[in-house]
Amino acid sequence: MDAVPRRLLFILPAVAFLALAAVIAAYMLSGTDPRAVPSALLDKPVPTFVLPAIDGNDRGLSTADLKGRVSVVNVFASWCVPCLAEHPQIMALAADKDIALVGINYKDKAADADAWLKRLGNPFRAIGADRDGRVSIDWGVYGVPETFFIDRGGTIRYKHVGPITPQDLKGKILPIIESLKK
């Protein structure tokens, strides 16, 4: 076998590895947050939807409920462990009477959702039961929990993916809500 092709057998994989390592290093050094999930709905009106109420609640949820005041829409489920972790922060948001805190119950059994809220406290003014997950798909939900912040005109201004931590609430969420109230 010729010496040049044999040398290429060793050089080409090394060059490919170095190129891949350079691309990965450039991405890591770019300052991009790998946990950030882009939303195609930011700065767009909320999707049109109507959801029935979950068991034990009088009101479902629809697009019309998200206009006229600052709204926070929390997508949650009783089977979601991170939802349990963020629930104290959601309860804290409920104390702000200037916002409409509402929920979308995602792919949950009605009795389980009702029992979960009775046990932990129900912070929501209204809750829509998204039993098949179709409305959540329209909202661009990847998983639960996710929380959307809506301005008075019904436009999505911010999306928080994952559980809201106490640090998120103080450092990010409350300032966003205050800016939307202006």
N, C-alpha and C positions, 0 to 999 in steps of 0.2 A: 504494500500500500504506500502511496505517495506521502511524503512527510508533511506537505501543506494541508491536505484534507484531514490527516490525523490530528494535526495541531488545532484545526478548526473545531473538531469534536470536543476539545477541552476549552477552547476560548469562547465559543458561542454561548454555552450555558452560563459561564461566568459573566459575560457581557449582559445577557438577559437578566440575570439575578441583580446585577448592579443597577440596571435601568429600572427594574421594579422597586428596588430599595430606594432609589432617588425619587421616584414618584410618591411612594409612601412617606418618605421624609418630608418632601415638599408639602404634602397635605397636612401632616402633623404639625409642621412649623407655620402653617398659614394662619393659625388662630381660629380656624373653623371649629365650632363645637360639634363633635361627632354625635352628641345626644340630641341635637336640634333636629326637629322633624318639620320640614317646610309645609306650609298650608296654602293650598291654592285659593282658599276662601278668605284670606286676610284682606281687609279693605273691600269686601264684597258683602252684599246683603245676605242675611241668614237664609238658608234654604226654606222653601215653602213646605210646611208639614203640619199635620194634625195627629196628635197621639192621645189615646184614651188615658184616663187616670189609672194608677195602680190601685189594687185593693186597699181599702181603708182610707182613701183620699177622695175628696169631692171633685177636684179639678185635674183635668189632663193638661196638656201643653200644646200650643200651636204657635205659628209664626206671629200671629197678632199679639200674643202675650209679650213679645220681645221688642215692642216699639213704644216710645213715649218716655222711657226712663232707662237709665243704665241697668243692664242685665248681666248676670253671671249665670252661665249654663254649665252645670257639672254633670258629666256623664259617669255613671257609677253602677255598681252591681253588688248584691249581697255576697256573692261568691268571690269577690275581688279583695285580696289581702291588702294591696296598696290603698284601696278605697277606705278600708278600716283605719289604716295609718293616717290618712289625711282628714278623716272625719272631724277631729277637733278643730282643724283650721277652717273647715266648711261651716261648722257651728259658729265659729268666731265671725265669719263673714255675715252670717244671718243677723248679727246684732246691728248691722248697718241698715237702717230703715230707708235710706236713700237709694238703695239698689233693689232690684228684683232678683233674688236668688232662687233659681229654679233647677230642676233635675230632669235628666233623661235616664231612666232605668233601663240598662242595656242587657238584653237576652237573659232575663231573670225570671224566676218563677214568682208569680204575684204574691203568694203567701210568704215566700222567703223575704222578698223586698219589704213587705209590710212589717214582718216580725223584726227585721234588721233595724228599720227606722224606729219602731216602738222601743227596742232595746237601747239604741244609741242616741235617740233624739232625732226629730225630723226638722231640719233647718229650712226646708224648701217651701216656698209659697205655692208652688204647683209642681207636679211630677208627671211626666209622660212615660207610659210603658212602651218601650221599643222592643217588643218581644222577639221579633225576627231580625232586628238589627239594621233594617233597611234605612231608617231615618238617620241613624248614626253613620252609615256609609255615606249618605248625602252630605253630612257634616264633615266628612273626611277623617272620621275617628279610626285610629289604628288599633287602639286597645283602651282599656279603662285603668285608671281614671284619666279623663281629659277634661279641661275646663276652658270655656270660651268666654270672652269679655266683649260685650255688645254695647255700642253707643246708643244714644236716645233714638237715632234714626233707624235702628235695626241693622247696623253694619258691624261685622265682626272685626274687632280691632286688635285682639291678641288671643293666642291659643297657648295654654300651658299643658304640656304632655307629661303625664306621670303624676304621682301624688304631690300635693302642695305641702311643703315642709314649713315649720315655723319660720325658718330663715326666708323661704320664698315668700311667705305671706307678708312679712315685715319689709323685706328689701325689694321685692318686685311687684307683688300682687296689689297691695294697698296703694302704692304710688300710681299704678296703672288705673285703678278704680278712681282715685282722686283726679287724675288728668281727664278721665272720661266725664266726670261730673261737671267740669268747667264749661 
